[in-house]
Amino acid sequence: MRGEEEGPPRIFHDMFAPDYETHLLRNFNTKGRPFLDAVRGFDDVVAWVNSLRGAFFDSAPIDLIDAWLAAMKGDFSAAAVHLQAYLDLGEPLWSAVGMAEHREQAALRDVLRTGDRTAIAASLHAMEERTIAHDGLQRFWNRTPFPFERA
């Protein structure tokens, strides 16, 4: 598409930057197309996430990422173990946001430990909906089942 040869704009990584929309086409061509061309199913998502380990996810909480992947696959006991490891990191809970996130992750861990697929799906979808609403993305979002819900 025209314009992509100019390279990614300065705001390449920040979709909430004020001028992001001005460069939407270039951002999509640079980031979105390669991802959408390569990812066709959940196994492709897992492969994509794994390809980012040691690079993009070098400083990210790997246990949290692994917890999400395990939960989506339906391996709830492994997800709970990874989530507990993430919680055990002892991130500072000095802010209201940090405390709220810790409570939310601990509640998810507790639901994962039950193994109740219906309750787990409801909890994950509720978290998803809160994130979508917080970021104002409702008009772009379609609720879809997690891979374990399709099994």
C-alpha positions, 0 to 999 in steps of 0.5 A: 500500500502507498506510504509504507515505503516511508517506514514506520512513524515515530509513534509506531509502538503507541496506538494511543498517541494523539497522531497515531490515526494520521499514520494508521495505514503505515502502522497497519502495514508495518505491524498488522499485516505481517501478524495477520498474514502469519497467524491463522489459529491459536497455535500460530498465536502461541508460536508468535508469542514464543518468537518474541521471548528474549526480545520484546518479552525480555523484561515482561513478566513471562509467568503472566504471559504463560498463565494467559496462554495456558488458560486460553488452551484450557490447561487451568492448573498450569495457568494457576501455577504461572499466575501464582509465580507472577504474584510471588514476584512481589511487585510493589503494591503501593498504588491503587492500580497495582493493588487492583491488578494484584486483586484481579490476578489473584481472583483469576488464579482462584477461579483457575484453581476450581477448574470450572470451565464456565466460571473461568470463561466468564471471568476471562470474558469479564476481564476482557470487557473491562480492558476493552471499555477502559481503552474505549475500543468497544466499536472495534471489538467482537467477543469471541470464544477462547480456544478452550471454549471451542473444545 
